[in-house]
């Protein structure tokens, strides 16, 4: 039941536009920095991390696509594919 609910939530989140979410990032960052015991603050924290999750997912996907393109070009030119580097992610506090 919980897993189904999370799956449905993820599907809805995947339909959101990253640019629109990114526009909200500063608003929620400011809100979560003002910690209080309210339900609104808790929701703001969840929203903030959802925005970051979508951004991280898109970053990983874009890195994967770029790596595939590099490998295809290298294979066409006869070069051996290079070593895969980890994604350039940073911790946001």
N, C-alpha and C positions, 0 to 999 in steps of 0.2 A: 504494500500500500504506500509506504513512504517512498520507495524506489519509483513507483509509478508517478507519484506526485512530483518528485524531483525531475524525472524524465520529461514530463509535460512542461515544467517550468523551464528546463533547459531548451526545449524546442521553441518556446515563446521567446526566450532570450536570444536564441540564434537568429530569429527573424528581425531583431532590432538593428538599426543602422549604427555602425561604429562611430561615425562622425557625430551623430546626434548624442550618443552616449558620452563621447569624449568632451563635448560641449558642457556636459553636466559634471565632469570630473572635479573641477575647482570648487563648485558649489558644495559637493558632498565631502570633499577633503576638509574644507573650512568647518562644515557641520560636525564631522566626527572628531575634530580637534577640540571641540567644546563638549567634553564628556559630561554626561548627566545620566540619571537613572531612568530616563523616559523610554517608552516604546518607540517613539519617533527617532531617538538617537540610535537605537538598535537597528531599526530599519535602514537608517542612513548608512550605517556601517556595512550592512549586507549589500545595499545598492552600490556603495563605493567599490566593494570587492567584486561585485558582478561586472562593473565597468572595467576594472583591471583584468578580470578573467577573460572578457571578450577581447580586450586589447592584446593580452598575452597569447590567446588562441590564434588571433589573426597574424601576430608576429611570427609565431612558430610555423603557421601554414605558409606565409610568404617566404620564410627562409627555406622551407622544404621545396617550394616551387622554384626558387632561384637555384637551389642546389641541383634539382633535376635538370634545369636548363643548362647549367654549367657542365654537368656530366654528359648531356646529349651533345653539346658543342665539342667537348673534349673527345668523345667517342668518334664523332665525325672527322675530327682533325687527326685522329690517331694517337693523341696524348692519353696518358693514364690519368684516371680521375684522381683529384687531390684528396687529402685527408679532410673529413667532415669536421667543421668547428662547431662548438656548442653555440646555442642562440645567445645573443647579447641581451640578457635580461638583468634588471637591477632590482634590489629590494627597496620598496617604498615604505618609509616609516611615517 
